[in-house]
Amino acid sequence: MLIVGELINSTRKAISQAMEQKDKAYLQELARRQVEAGAHILDINAATSSNEIENIQWLADIVQEVVDVPICIDSPSAEAVAAGLARCQRPGMVNSISAEQERWEQMLPLIQKYGAKVVALCMQDGGMPETVDDRLEVAEKLVSGLTRAGVAADDIYLDPLIKPLGVDHNFGLQALETTRLLREKYPQVHVISGLSNISFGLPERRVINRAFLVMSVAMGMDAFILDPLDQAMMSLLAASRALAGQDEYCMDYITAVRAGLVKA
């Protein structure tokens, strides 16, 4: 199970202000807390800032001063991704590539050059996929294309593109079924999602996010971009893994309880 800590993201007002003010201490403390809570990789995003390239490099530098985990460079800009990856002290992660021709041609060389893991969005030219079959079709293009290009299957994280449940009550089922089928078809490839997408526009979003996490684990999702400081979420993740047969003798769950990371 891979947890990508999502909190150092310029779309969040507090992070945007901290970046503008170069509040190194605040951002480094947030990085530390996410790793202590269980994040294996930290996502950094400066896409909404006035100088994205300079800021993504600064974020990568200051985060790696205080935590010993890889960095996920999160940007729609290939130039910013390249700048961030160049600062990574170990192979990082790219968020993201898709089957859209322009994005594919821009991002693939960077993934190859830096040996990065990659979030692969099930999207191609023409817009968001409408059905489960549409997602599976794009996934085939992504997996076959990436592996032919030398990317290890274990470094590919397919994102089935989670749409807001408030827009269509079937979107949750669609995401879960896509996850199940992707895991069956590509057992060596991972499936990832940004949990908060499912609850966009709804009240008490964390309740929806937590329930979706539990159901997604049961369907085979094995990576999440989430807020690791949400202890209820992380507790449910530990319990879900045990219930899904992913935690032999429940040892990870027991260890997390003893460490105070899992609480009722």
Sequence and secondary structure as in RCSB ss.txt:
>XXXX:A:sequence
MLIVGELINSTRKAISQAMEQKDKAYLQELARRQVEAGAHILDINAATSSNEIENIQWLADIVQEVVDVPICIDS
PSAEAVAAGLARCQRPGMVNSISAEQERWEQMLPLIQKYGAKVVALCMQDGGMPETVDDRLEVAEKLVSGLTRAG
VAADDIYLDPLIKPLGVDHNFGLQALETTRLLREKYPQVHVISGLSNISFGLPERRVINRAFLVMSVAMGMDAFI
LDPLDQAMMSLLAASRALAGQDEYCMDYITAVRAGLVKA
>XXXX:A:secstr
 EEEEEEEETTSHHHHHHHHTT HHHHHHHHHHHHHTT SEEEEE TTSSSHHHHHHHHHHHHHHH  S EEEE 
S HHHHHHHHHH SS  EEEEEES HHHHHHHHHHHHHHT EEEEES BTTBS  SHHHHHHHHHHHHHHHHHTT
  GGGEEEE     TTT TTHHHHHHHHHHHHHHH TTSEEEEEGGGGGTT SSHHHHHHHHHHHHHHHT  EEE
E TT HHHHHHHHHHHHHTT SGGGHHHHHHHHTT    
